[in-house]
């Protein structure tokens, strides 16, 4: 922030890929209200609406929320509706990391649909999934909710990555109320014996019923700056290294210790393959990696950052036949391009921008794993970005054809 300043700075950098941005609600809320656990007053709400308006005018493609994360977790549905309605004025979209993806998943989907309906804005359920064994199979209901909403004229879509593990901060296991006000306030609460016990109980509950998958072996440590030797290891390994039984309460104490040392990131093996395949088959599901760049020297990675699209094409299309090739390609290209409102992109057509991936359907496959994540896929021979060759005969080139895309330019 300011949004245009950031986009302008990117436009001066040689880019490999095209980039398009949404305005993040957490950034907006933190800028105006800090990490406070309350509703905005009228002036604060107006300030946040102004930030959305400004970002949309400067090139944002819509509003995104991370309602499971701070400080978005403290917001009410009415706050989000107000901000989403502002983005809707500029033909933006609303994407949401749902408030809950585990025990509260149904309510989270319901909230997103409500926001879309009342704000009059197209919705994307970001990396839709079902977390935690108690909820496995719930995608039957969430997808039915999407179908019902669309039948009523509410424009709801989804995106997905093809892995049964998520990647996020270790603090996702910690009760959000205890994190209000930031790290210093959290540390103060842990020094109160009664509050500390409540925090531990909350973490234990989440390990058993939510992102922990009910087993410390399902929690894989990724970024652990306070102890780099733990990167890639499981919470079970850490417990046993400390001479502890790998129980949920011992895991909770270690997560609390990690947060007190500044926190970190983890990979959570807490999803079911049946839900993944069901979501993948839904006609409104797009493919997205939810990944980001990670240096092999710096941290562990989720394999989705390297293998999302090849995994779909090789494993789920060619080998497992969950969906067919034309459907998969549409989910990766024209469907998301249309959702963002990108002009002349997402289709092979004379006059369109030449964003083209050339791959071998017989060999394309992901190679990155949870044990060895920093591996490039096989089978992608050429990639062109705006007609510039970025991958040539399987080798990365020095060419930079990427551009900064702005929503306002697509409306002209």
N, C-alpha and C positions, 0 to 999 in steps of 0.2 A: 504494500500500500504506500503511496497511491497506485492504483491499478495500471493506469496508463504509463507511469514512470517505469514500472516493472516490464511491461510489454515493450516499451521503447528500448529498454536496455537489452532485452533479448534480441530485438531486431538488428542490433549491432554486432551480434555474436554469430559466427558461422554455425549453423544448425544442421544436424544430420536428418532430423525428423521434422515434420510439421507439428506445431504445438498450438493448442486451443485451450483456453482456461475458463473455468467457472469461478464465481466469487464465493469464497468459503464463509459460511455462517460463523464458524468458530473464530475466524479472524475478525469478523465484524463485531461479534459480541465481546470478545476480549479487548478490542480496541476501545469500546465504549464503556464496558462494565467490568473489565478485569475478569477475575475468576469467581465472582460473587454468585451465591446460590439464591437468586431471587428473580422476580419478574422485572422488566425495565419499567421505569416511570415514563410518562408521556414524552418528555424531552429526549430521553435515551432511545425510545422506540423511533422517534422521528430522525434522530441522528443515524440510527442503523438503516432506516429506510433510505435516507439520503446516500449512504455509502453504497447500497445496492443500486440505486438509480445512477449514481456516478459510474460505478463499475460497468453497468450495462451500456451506458453511453460511450464508454471508453473501449468496449470490445469484449466484455464477458459474454459467454454463451448461456449463462443462467446462474442459478443459485444452487450450491451444494450444502448439505448438512451432514455433520457427524454427531448424531444425537446420542451415541453411546460414549462419546468422548467429552472431556472438559473444554470449554464451559458449556457446550451445546446441551449436555445432559441436564442442565439447570433450566432450560427454556421450556415454555409451554407451547402447546399446539397453536394457540392464538397468535403468539409472537411469530412463529414460522409462517403462518398464513399471511400475516401482514407483509412480511418480507418477500415471500414467494409471489404475492399479488403484484408487488412492485416489479419484480423480474418479468412477470407475465405481460406487463404493459409494453415491454420491449421485445416481445416474442421469444423470451428465454424459456429454458426448461428448468425443472426442479429434480435434482438427483439427491437421494438420501441413503446414507448409511443408517439403517433403521435404529431406533432407540434400543431395541432388543432383537437378537437373532436366535435366542435360546428359548427359555421358558415364556418370555413375553413376546415371542415372534408374531403371533396372530394379532396382538394389539399393535405391534409395530407396523405391520402391513396396513392394518386398518387406519392408523394415524396418517401414513403416507397417502393413502387413497383419499382420506378426508381433506388433507392439505391440497391435493390436486383438484378436488371438486370445488372447494370453497375459494381457492385462489384462482381457479380457472387456468391452470398451468399443466402442461404435459409432465408426467412423472416417470422417473427411472428408479427402480429399486436396485440400489448399487450392490454389486457382487452378492446377489441373492443366494442365501444358503440357510441351512438348518443346523444350529449348533447344539450339541449336547445330546446324549443318548435318550433322555426322557422325551425329547421332541422329534426324534428320528421318524420320518414318514409324514411329518406335518406339511411337507411341500404339496401334498395332495390338496390340502385345504387352502394354502396360500395361493396356489395357481388357480384354484377355483374362484378365489376372491378377486384375482386379477381379471379373470374372464367375466365375472359378474359386473365388476366396475366398468369394464370396456363395453359391456352390453348396455349399460346405463349412460354411455357417452363420456365416461371419464377416461382420459388417455393415459393408460399405465403400461409401462414396459419394464424389462428387467435386463440386467447384465450378469455375467457369471465367469468365473475362472474354473478350469477343469481339474481341481485338486480337492482332496478331502481334508485339507488343513488350512487354517487361516494364519495370518501373520500380523501382529500388532504389539503394542506396548505390554509389558508385564503388568502394568497398572490396570489393565482391563479386568484383572481378577480381584481388584481391590474395590470395596464399596465406594461409589462416587461421592457420597456425602463426606467421607473422611478426607477427600482430596480438595474440597472447596477451599479457595483462598491460596492454593499453591503449596509448594513443598514445605515451606516453613510452618504453615498451619498444620499440615499433615504430621510433621515431626512433633509439634506440640501435643496433638491429640494422642499420639502413641505413648507419650509420657504419662498420660492419665490411665491408670490401670483398668478402669471400667471401659473407657473408650477403646483402649488397646485390645481388650478381650472381644468387644463388639466387632472391631475391624478383623481380627483373626477369624471369628465365626463367619463373617461375610466372605472372606477369602476361601475358607474351607468349603462353604456352601457352593461357591462358584467352581471350585476344583471338582466337586462331586457331581454337580448338576448342570454346569454350563460349559464354558470354554475349556475347562480342565479335562472333560471327557471321563471323569470318574477314575482317573489313573494318572499318577505322576509321570509314568512313561509316555503319556500322550502330550506332555508339555515339553517342548524342545527349546532350549535356550538359544538365542541367536546373538543379539548384541549384548555383551556383558562387560562393559568397560571397567568395572570394578574388579573383574577377574576374567581376563581374556581366555584363560584355559578352559572355561566352561562353555565357550561358544560351540554350538553344535551338539552339546551333551543334553541329556534330559534332566528334568527336575528330580526324577528317581535317582539318577546317577549322583546328582549333587547331594541328595539326602544320604545316600549310602556312603558317599565319600566322607560325610560328616559323622558317620557312625549312627545314623538315625534310621528307624524303620520307615519305609516309603509310604507313610499314611498321609491322608489329606491334611491333618492338623500340622504334621511336620512340614509338609509342603507349604502350608499357609505361613508358617513362621519363616521359612526361607524366602518366600515372595516378599514378606514384610521387610526382611533384612535387605533384600535387593533394592526395594524402593527407598529405604532409608539411606542407601549408598548412591542414590541418584537414578535408580531404575534401569530399565533395559528393554529389550524386545524379545518376543518369543514366537514360536510356531506351535499352533494348537491343533493336534490331530483329533478333532472332535466332531467330524461330519461323517455322514453315511453315503456310500456309493449310490444307493438307490435314489436318494433325494437328488444327488448331483445329476444323474442321468435323466431323471424326470424333468428337472428344471431345464436341462440342455435341450430336450425335445420340444419344449413349449415354443410356439411360433413367435412369441414376442420377446424371446430371450436373445440378447446380443452377447458376443464374446468380448471380454476385456481382461487384461492381465491383473489389474490392481497392483501391478509391480512398480518398482522404482530402481534406479541405478545404484548398485552396491559394488564398491571396489573389493576384489578378492582379498586384498591386504587389510581391509578395514573391519569387515564383519561377515558373519554368516548371511546367507540369503535364502529366500523362499524360491524354489525352482520355477515358480510361475514367471519370475522376472526374465528367465531365459527361454522357457519352453511352452508357454501357454498355447500359442497358435499351432506350432508343430504337433503338440500333444493332441489337440482336437483333430487335426487332419490325419495324423498317423495312427494314433491309438483309438480314438473314438469313432472316426470315419472309416478308415481302411481296415483296422483290425477288429474292432468291436461292432461296427455297423450300427451305432446308436443313432446317428443321423447320416444323411447322404452328403456327398461332396458339394453339390450346388447349394444345399441348405446351409452347410457350414460356412461356405464362402460368403453367402448373403449375410449371415450373422456377424461376419467380420468386416464387411465392406459397406454395402449399400444401406443396410439397416441402421447402423450407427451414424453413417454420414447423413442420412435423412433425418435422424433424430436430432442431430446437432444443427440441421439446416444448412449443411455445407453445399454450396453451389459447385457444380461441375466436378464433384469428387465422389468416390465410392463405386464408380462403374467404368468399365472399359468402353469408351465412346469417343468418337472423333470430336475434338473441341474441348474435351475434359482435360483436367490436369493429369499428367502421366505419373500417378502414384501406383506403381505396379510391383507385385511380388511374383517372381517366376520360381516355381518349386517342382520337384519331382514327386508325384503322388505315390510312386512305388517305394521311395526311400525316406521321405520326410518323417522325422520323428524327433521328439525331445530327448535330450541326454542328461539334463540337469536332474539331480535327485535331492532328497532331503539330507542325505549323507554327504553327497558331493555336488553342491548346487551350482558352482561356477563353471558350467559347461554349456557351450553353444550347441544348438540343434544341428541335425543333419538334413540335407535335402533341399536347402534353399540356395539356388544357384545365382539368382540376380534380384536386386531390389533397385527400383528407380523411385526417386522422390522429386516430384515436379520435373520429371524428365532427366534428372541427373542420376547417374549410376552410383549407387552407394555400396552395393555388393556386386562384385564382378567375378564370375566363375567361382563363387563361394568365398571370396576373399573381401574383407572390408577395405574400402578405398579411403583416400583422403578427401574425396569430394563431399561438398556440403550443399545440398539442395533444399534443405528445410526452410520453412517460412513460419512467421508468426501469423496466425489466423485470428481475425477479429469478427465478432458477430455482426457488428454494424456494417462491415464491408460486404458481408453476405446478403444484407438486406437491400443493397443498392441495385 
